[in-house]
Amino acid sequence: MGVFYATIVSTYIFNILARISYDKKYRGLAIFWVALVTTILVIVSGLRDGIGDTPFYKHSFDLLVQNPDSFTFEGDFFLSLLSLFLMQISTDPQILIFVVALVTNVLNTIMFNKYRSYLELQFYIYIASGYYLVTMNGIRQCLAAAILFYCTPLIIKGKFKTYALYVILISTIHQSALVFIPAYFVVREEAWSKRMIQFMVVALVCIIGYQLISPLIFKALEDTTYGQYGTSAEGGSSIMRTIVNAVPVVLAFLKRKELKEAWPDKNVFVNMSIINLIFVALGMFNWIFNRFTLYLQLYNFVLIPYIIKNCMKGKERRLIYFCLVVCYFIFMYYEQVIGQGLQYKSKYFDFNKLLYY
């Protein structure tokens, strides 16, 4: 866990330096600090071994090296196609893990900078919320999410055809991305409008009546890769996770007037946050719904710091900022240390010796 502590502290400090540099118009220096942050995130993620489904993807890479002819353009084929290309450079499966970590974290960093406010808080929540760790577990879906997140300006500008084309291409990485074609029309609605309130009421009814509607949901999913969740006995996520993901929605509602005046592009981010909360709440019943939040949580990492910086002042701003830093660290410790007993390992580099010896 020491590696993650070092990562969150170092990236926090470097992002503060980046924000100060941006404020003082030293753009080149700011880009240097941000690049350093990205390098840390990519190296830690890209050199990992044994976290989540990493061994599975390494094994799949090895099998493809042994039999390249086994590749087919079926299902979520993109990662296999990428593996075919990468094996021309190296047959070490770590190259796949590193390249995916590179693309995922670079794209997320670009978007955090594009919609930056408190840059250090954006990355802090990205790590402390557990999302950064999840990029090392659900690597296909997080890669798809990063690319889809990068397409956010297309939603804001109303370029549906281009956006839909990108979503279809991204679905070759993970088919669940197709959900965001209809979601396009929902998130472009005015935040807290009558239609969004109606949408939220319907979602609340679904959450309350989950036991009644769940058979219909899993009946529709039975022929997909998610069909197995209908008979899964794993249960769902904790109520603490739901509370954490409710924070940006509550803040956005309380500061809706200030947000409307300060940020023309707020609708997409607020509505994505609302949909995220709905899926997290449903995720308390079954983990399948939490899979969709991997696309949505990224918007929280932009929304929360933006509200604090631009919709709050003085003591209120400092208090909320400090409370978020403390509470997210507690959440990180609870989820990753107590809940998962996380241990970082890399066969290429002993980070623990670097940190402690």
Secondary structure, DSSP 8 states (H G I E B T S, - for coil): -HHHHHHHHHHHHHHHHHHHHHHTT-HHHHHHHHHHHHHHHHHHHHT--SSTTHHHHHHHHHHHHH-GGG--S-SS-HHHHHHHHHTTT---THHHHHHHHHHHHHHHHHHHHHT-SSHHHHHHHHHHTSHHHHTTTSHHHHHHHHHHHHTHHHHHTT-HHHHHHHHHHHTTT-GGGGGHHHHHHHHTS-TT-HHHHHHHHHHHHHHHTHHHHHHHHHHHHTTSTTGGGGG-------HHHHHHHHHHHHHHHHTHHHHHHH-TTHHHHHHHHHHHHHHHHHTTT-THHHHHHHHHHHHHHHHHHHHHHHH--HHHHHHHHHHHHHHHHHHHIIIIIIIT------SS--HHHHHH-
